[in-house]
Amino acid sequence: MTTSIQISKRAQGLTSSAIREILKVTERPEVISFAGGLPSPDTFPIERMRWACTKVLDEAPQAALQYGPTEGYTPLREWVAKRLSQNGATIRPSQVLITTGSQQGLDLLGKVLIDEGSKVLVETPSYLGALQAFSLFQPAFSAMETDEDGIVTDALTTDQLAGARFMYCLPNFQNPTGRRLPLERRKALLEKAIAAGVPVVEDDPYGELCYSGDALPSLLSMAPENVIYMGSFSKVLAPGLRLGFVVAPEELHGKLVQAKQAADLHTPSFSQRIVYEAVQDGFLDAHIPTIRTLYAKQCQLMLAALERYFPSEASWNQPAGGMFIWVNLPEGVDSGALLAKAIEQNVAFVPGAPFYAVDPQSNTLRLSFVTVPAEKIEIGMQKLGALLKTEIAALPERNAA
């Protein structure tokens, strides 16, 4: 008798990440990829990590290779709490949970906070990985209106906020748009969320990557009892470590710990100790400026190439940090169809539609500029610009004219 495997209804609703599918194509060396949100390998502090590995294995080899507490390695949790205690706010180590990448944090928050049909507020567009993680728990997404500065707080109504389990946002150099929420909007967002009793989930993997303008206070530092904060070592050390963290009020922290116990018991002890040794003496304060300098240069190269090669009908943002440029195309241009043609010419990007929880806009796309050499940025933008001009010229209204 053939075994019959029944897939759960929840799993039947799973879909593959659009970005991960595109990355399969970009493994070909001839493809110029602006698709993946991958940190530049040139920023990986290889010698520092080698030194940290040796130190851990020399000083605490057995503990590093043993099981550890679900909450995480205590010295690392203390380091995170101290680093995030800013703007007069005090973060306690008891609020910190070390996760296996910040993506696990999204999954744990979904498990603990979302029931089927729960209202969850998200930006328009929003981080694809968060939408993918939350969708597994079948929420009712409610899209917050945005503009070039991020969430339009004036458009947040009492009715939209009412009954929401949480509000998910990336206030610093958002993925996919690169937008940064201004200070006055941060204040207004928190004021409205607190008045409505809605927790704010602040996802902040890019906050350290500011290369233009002054740094802005985190939402966590402005309202520590009302904000659930997510951070990551992927963008400032190396993504292969798969190390992130969640900072949450103690009553939520306990439930997140229980959910993590069921998922993986704990994040690898070895990775946690290595990261702690790498960062504990202030190394990041010297290392992060080198990342900012490289990314700022890469960003300017791409912006200049966009000006040279893209048609005037397209528009894009001027990011002050992070890793992404968001492009708006004329109505009628489908970036998914454009991608298929671009891949034929060995260029890749991410179409914008998957980043929308509701009402996807197919005339948008995301470009990542941090991993592509200057000469390939030039070639890739030239090819994309030519393809886009052809697409625009073929629009029905152009032919009718």
C-alpha positions as CSV (number, residue, x, y, z in Angstrom):
1,M,0.0,0.0,0.0
2,T,1.3,3.4,-1.0
3,T,1.8,5.8,2.0
4,S,-0.6,8.8,1.7
5,I,1.0,12.0,3.0
6,Q,-1.6,14.7,3.9
7,I,-0.3,18.2,3.9
8,S,-1.9,20.5,6.5
9,K,-4.2,23.3,5.3
10,R,-1.7,25.8,6.8
11,A,1.2,24.3,4.8
12,Q,-0.9,24.2,1.7
13,G,-0.9,28.0,1.8
14,L,2.9,28.2,1.9
15,T,4.6,29.9,-1.1
16,S,8.2,30.2,-2.0
17,S,10.0,33.5,-1.6
18,A,10.1,35.4,-4.8
19,I,13.6,36.5,-4.0
20,R,14.9,33.1,-3.2
21,E,13.5,31.8,-6.5
22,I,15.3,34.6,-8.4
23,L,18.5,33.9,-6.5
24,K,18.6,30.4,-8.0
25,V,19.0,32.1,-11.4
26,T,21.6,34.5,-10.2
27,E,24.0,31.7,-9.1
28,R,25.1,31.7,-12.8
29,P,28.4,33.8,-12.8
30,E,27.4,35.7,-16.0
31,V,24.3,37.2,-14.3
32,I,24.5,40.7,-12.9
33,S,22.3,40.5,-9.9
34,F,20.6,43.5,-8.3
35,A,18.2,41.0,-6.7
36,G,19.4,39.7,-3.4
37,G,19.5,41.8,-0.2
38,L,22.9,40.3,0.5
39,P,25.6,42.2,2.4
40,S,28.8,42.8,0.5
41,P,31.3,40.0,1.4
42,D,34.0,42.7,1.2
43,T,32.6,43.9,4.6
44,F,33.0,40.6,6.4
45,P,35.6,40.9,9.2
46,I,37.3,37.6,8.4
47,E,40.4,38.1,10.6
48,R,38.3,39.3,13.5
49,M,36.0,36.3,13.3
50,R,39.0,34.0,13.0
51,W,40.5,35.5,16.2
52,A,37.1,35.2,18.0
53,C,36.7,31.6,17.0
54,T,40.2,30.8,18.3
55,K,39.6,32.7,21.6
56,V,36.4,30.8,22.2
57,L,37.9,27.4,21.5
58,D,41.0,28.2,23.6
59,E,39.1,29.6,26.6
60,A,35.7,27.8,26.7
61,P,35.7,24.9,24.2
62,Q,33.3,22.6,26.1
63,A,30.8,25.3,27.0
64,A,30.8,26.6,23.4
65,L,30.1,23.1,22.0
66,Q,27.4,22.3,24.6
67,Y,23.7,23.0,24.8
68,G,22.8,26.4,26.2
69,P,19.8,28.3,27.6
70,T,16.9,29.1,25.3
71,E,17.1,32.8,26.1
72,G,20.7,33.0,24.8
73,Y,24.2,33.4,26.0
74,T,24.0,35.8,29.0
75,P,27.0,38.1,28.2
76,L,25.7,38.6,24.7
77,R,22.2,39.4,26.0
78,E,23.8,41.9,28.4
79,W,25.8,43.5,25.5
80,V,22.6,43.8,23.4
81,A,20.7,45.4,26.3
82,K,23.4,47.9,27.0
83,R,23.8,48.9,23.3
84,L,20.1,49.5,23.0
85,S,19.8,51.5,26.2
86,Q,19.7,54.9,24.5
87,N,17.8,58.1,24.5
88,G,17.2,57.7,28.3
89,A,15.6,54.3,27.9
90,T,16.9,51.3,29.9
91,I,16.7,47.9,28.3
92,R,17.1,44.9,30.6
93,P,18.9,41.7,29.6
94,S,15.7,39.8,30.7
95,Q,14.0,41.4,27.7
96,V,16.5,40.0,25.2
97,L,16.0,36.7,23.4
98,I,18.8,35.6,21.0
99,T,17.3,34.1,17.8
100,T,18.7,32.1,14.9
101,G,18.6,35.0,12.6
102,S,16.0,37.8,12.8
103,Q,13.8,35.7,10.5
104,Q,13.2,33.3,13.4
105,G,12.1,36.3,15.4
106,L,9.4,37.0,12.9
107,D,8.2,33.4,13.0
108,L,8.1,33.4,16.8
109,L,6.2,36.6,16.9
110,G,3.7,35.1,14.4
111,K,3.2,32.0,16.5
112,V,2.7,33.9,19.7
113,L,0.7,36.9,18.6
114,I,-1.4,35.9,15.6
115,D,-4.6,33.8,15.5
116,E,-6.5,33.1,12.3
117,G,-8.1,36.3,11.2
118,S,-6.1,38.6,13.5
119,K,-5.6,42.1,12.2
120,V,-1.9,42.9,11.6
121,L,-0.9,46.3,10.3
122,V,1.9,46.4,7.7
123,E,3.5,49.0,5.6
124,T,2.8,49.4,1.8
125,P,5.0,47.8,0.6
126,S,6.6,45.7,3.4
127,Y,9.4,43.3,3.9
128,L,8.7,40.1,2.0
129,G,10.2,37.8,4.6
130,A,7.8,39.2,7.3
131,L,4.8,38.8,5.1
132,Q,5.8,35.2,4.4
133,A,6.4,34.4,8.1
134,F,3.2,36.0,9.3
135,S,1.0,34.6,6.4
136,L,1.5,31.1,7.8
137,F,-0.7,32.0,10.7
138,Q,-3.5,33.4,8.5
139,P,-3.8,37.0,9.7
140,A,-6.0,39.7,8.1
141,F,-3.4,42.2,6.8
142,S,-4.3,45.9,6.9
143,A,-2.0,48.0,4.8
144,M,-0.8,51.4,6.2
145,E,-0.6,54.2,3.7
146,T,3.0,55.3,2.9
147,D,4.8,57.9,0.9
148,E,8.4,58.8,0.2
149,D,9.0,59.3,4.0
150,G,7.4,56.0,5.0
151,I,4.2,55.5,7.0
152,V,1.7,58.4,6.6
153,T,0.8,58.8,10.2
154,D,-2.0,61.3,9.5
155,A,-3.8,58.5,7.5
156,L,-3.8,56.1,10.4
157,T,-7.3,56.1,11.7
158,T,-8.8,54.8,15.0
159,D,-10.8,52.3,13.0
160,Q,-7.7,50.9,11.3
161,L,-5.9,50.6,14.6
162,A,-8.8,49.1,16.5
163,G,-8.3,45.4,17.4
164,A,-4.9,45.1,15.7
165,R,-2.6,42.5,17.3
166,F,0.4,44.6,16.3
167,M,1.9,47.0,13.8
168,Y,4.9,45.9,11.9
169,C,7.3,48.5,10.5
170,L,10.9,49.1,9.5
171,P,11.6,52.7,10.3
172,N,15.2,52.8,9.1
173,F,16.0,52.3,5.4
174,Q,13.1,50.0,4.9
175,N,13.3,46.8,2.8
176,P,12.3,47.1,0.0
177,T,12.0,50.9,-0.4
178,G,15.0,52.3,1.5
179,R,12.8,54.9,3.2
180,R,13.5,56.3,6.6
181,L,10.7,57.5,8.9
182,P,11.2,61.1,10.0
183,L,11.4,61.9,13.7
184,E,8.0,63.7,13.9
185,R,6.3,60.7,12.2
186,R,8.0,58.4,14.7
187,K,6.5,60.4,17.5
188,A,3.0,60.4,15.9
189,L,3.1,56.7,15.1
190,L,3.9,55.8,18.7
191,E,1.3,58.2,20.1
192,K,-1.4,56.7,18.0
193,A,-0.3,53.1,18.6
194,I,-0.1,53.6,22.4
195,A,-3.5,55.4,22.5
196,A,-5.0,52.4,20.7
197,G,-3.2,49.8,22.8
198,V,-1.4,48.4,19.7
199,P,2.1,47.0,20.2
200,V,4.7,48.2,17.6
201,V,7.1,45.7,16.1
202,E,10.2,47.6,15.1
203,D,12.4,45.6,12.7
204,D,15.8,47.3,12.5
205,P,18.4,45.4,10.5
206,Y,19.6,48.5,8.6
207,G,19.6,51.2,11.3
208,E,23.4,51.1,11.7
209,L,23.8,51.6,7.9
210,C,23.2,55.4,7.9
211,Y,25.5,57.2,5.6
212,S,23.7,60.5,5.1
213,G,22.1,62.8,7.7
214,D,21.8,62.4,11.4
215,A,20.9,59.2,13.2
216,L,17.4,59.0,14.5
217,P,16.3,57.5,17.8
218,S,14.8,54.0,17.7
219,L,11.1,53.5,18.4
220,L,12.3,51.2,21.2
221,S,14.2,54.0,22.9
222,M,11.2,56.3,22.6
223,A,8.6,53.9,24.0
224,P,10.4,50.8,25.5
225,E,7.3,49.3,27.1
226,N,5.2,49.5,23.9
227,V,7.8,48.4,21.3
228,I,9.0,44.9,20.4
229,Y,12.4,45.4,18.8
230,M,14.2,43.1,16.3
231,G,17.8,43.3,15.5
232,S,20.4,41.3,13.6
233,F,24.2,40.7,13.3
234,S,23.7,39.8,9.6
235,K,24.3,43.2,8.1
236,V,27.1,44.4,10.5
237,L,29.1,41.2,10.8
238,A,28.0,38.3,8.6
239,P,24.7,36.7,7.6
240,G,26.2,33.2,7.7
241,L,26.3,33.4,11.5
242,R,22.4,33.4,11.5
243,L,22.3,35.5,14.7
244,G,19.6,37.9,15.6
245,F,17.6,39.1,18.7
246,V,14.2,40.1,19.9
247,V,13.7,42.7,22.7
248,A,10.2,42.4,24.2
249,P,8.4,43.2,27.4
250,E,8.9,40.4,30.0
251,E,5.3,39.0,29.7
252,L,5.8,38.5,26.0
253,H,9.4,37.5,26.3
254,G,8.4,34.4,28.3
255,K,6.0,33.2,25.6
256,L,8.6,33.8,22.9
257,V,11.1,31.7,24.9
258,Q,8.6,28.8,25.1
259,A,7.9,29.0,21.3
260,K,11.6,29.0,20.6
261,Q,12.1,25.9,22.9
262,A,9.6,24.1,20.7
263,A,11.4,25.2,17.6
264,D,15.1,24.7,18.1
265,L,15.8,24.6,21.9
266,H,18.3,27.4,21.5
267,T,20.5,29.3,19.0
268,P,23.9,27.7,18.6
269,S,26.1,28.3,21.6
270,F,29.3,28.5,19.5
271,S,28.0,31.2,17.2
272,Q,26.8,33.3,20.2
273,R,30.1,33.1,22.0
274,I,32.0,34.0,18.8
275,V,29.9,37.0,18.2
276,Y,30.2,38.2,21.7
277,E,33.9,38.0,21.6
278,A,34.0,39.8,18.3
279,V,31.8,42.8,19.5
280,Q,32.3,43.1,23.2
281,D,35.3,45.5,23.2
282,G,33.7,48.1,20.8
283,F,34.8,46.5,17.5
284,L,31.5,47.4,15.7
285,D,32.0,51.1,16.4
286,A,35.2,50.9,14.2
287,H,33.9,48.4,11.7
288,I,30.5,49.8,10.8
289,P,31.8,53.1,9.4
290,T,33.8,51.1,6.8
291,I,30.5,49.4,5.7
292,R,28.8,52.8,5.5
293,T,31.6,54.2,3.3
294,L,31.4,51.3,0.9
295,Y,27.6,51.3,0.6
296,A,27.4,55.1,0.2
297,K,29.8,54.8,-2.7
298,Q,27.9,51.9,-4.3
299,C,24.6,53.8,-3.9
300,Q,25.9,56.9,-5.6
301,L,27.2,54.8,-8.5
302,M,23.8,53.2,-9.0
303,L,21.9,56.5,-8.7
304,A,24.2,58.1,-11.3
305,A,23.7,55.1,-13.6
306,L,19.9,55.4,-13.2
307,E,20.0,59.0,-14.2
308,R,22.0,58.1,-17.3
309,Y,20.1,55.1,-18.5
310,F,16.6,55.0,-17.2
311,P,13.8,56.8,-19.0
312,S,12.3,60.0,-17.5
313,E,8.9,58.2,-17.0
314,A,10.5,56.1,-14.2
315,S,11.2,57.5,-10.7
316,W,13.2,56.3,-7.7
317,N,14.2,57.3,-4.2
318,Q,17.5,58.7,-3.0
319,P,18.3,56.5,0.1
320,A,20.3,57.9,3.0
321,G,21.3,54.5,4.2
322,G,20.6,50.8,3.9
323,M,21.0,48.6,0.8
324,F,18.1,49.3,-1.6
325,I,16.7,51.6,-4.2
326,W,12.9,51.4,-5.0
327,V,11.8,52.2,-8.6
328,N,8.4,53.2,-9.7
329,L,7.5,52.5,-13.3
330,P,4.7,53.9,-15.5
331,E,1.3,52.4,-15.2
332,G,1.0,49.4,-17.4
333,V,4.6,48.2,-17.2
334,D,4.8,44.8,-15.4
335,S,8.1,44.4,-13.6
336,G,7.6,40.6,-13.6
337,A,7.5,40.5,-17.4
338,L,10.4,42.9,-17.5
339,L,12.4,40.6,-15.2
340,A,11.9,37.6,-17.6
341,K,13.4,39.7,-20.4
342,A,16.2,41.0,-18.2
343,I,17.3,37.5,-17.2
344,E,17.6,36.7,-20.9
345,Q,20.2,39.4,-20.9
346,N,21.8,38.2,-17.7
347,V,20.5,40.9,-15.4
348,A,18.3,40.3,-12.4
349,F,16.2,42.4,-9.9
350,V,13.2,41.8,-7.7
351,P,9.7,42.7,-9.0
352,G,7.8,44.8,-6.5
353,A,4.5,43.0,-6.4
354,P,5.4,40.3,-3.8
355,F,6.2,43.1,-1.2
356,Y,2.6,44.1,-1.0
357,A,0.3,42.4,1.5
358,V,-2.8,43.7,-0.3
359,D,-3.3,45.4,-3.7
360,P,0.1,44.5,-5.2
361,Q,1.6,47.1,-7.6
362,S,3.3,45.4,-10.5
363,N,4.8,48.6,-11.8
364,T,7.5,48.7,-9.1
365,L,10.9,47.0,-8.5
366,R,13.7,46.8,-6.0
367,L,17.4,47.2,-6.8
368,S,20.2,46.2,-4.4
369,F,23.4,48.0,-5.0
370,V,25.9,46.8,-2.3
371,T,27.3,43.6,-3.9
372,V,27.8,44.6,-7.5
373,P,31.1,46.0,-8.8
374,A,31.1,49.5,-10.4
375,E,31.6,48.3,-13.9
376,K,28.7,45.8,-13.6
377,I,26.4,48.4,-12.2
378,E,27.0,50.4,-15.3
379,I,26.4,47.5,-17.7
380,G,23.4,46.3,-15.8
381,M,21.7,49.7,-15.5
382,Q,22.3,50.3,-19.2
383,K,20.6,47.0,-20.1
384,L,17.7,47.5,-17.8
385,G,17.2,51.1,-19.0
386,A,17.1,50.0,-22.6
387,L,14.6,47.2,-21.8
388,L,12.4,49.6,-19.9
389,K,12.4,52.1,-22.7
390,T,11.2,49.4,-25.1
391,E,8.5,48.3,-22.6
392,I,7.2,51.9,-22.3
393,A,7.2,52.4,-26.0
394,A,5.0,49.3,-26.4
395,L,2.3,50.5,-24.0
396,P,-1.1,50.7,-25.7
397,E,-1.6,54.4,-24.9
398,R,1.7,55.2,-26.6
399,N,0.7,53.3,-29.7
400,A,-2.7,54.9,-29.7
401,A,-1.1,58.3,-29.6
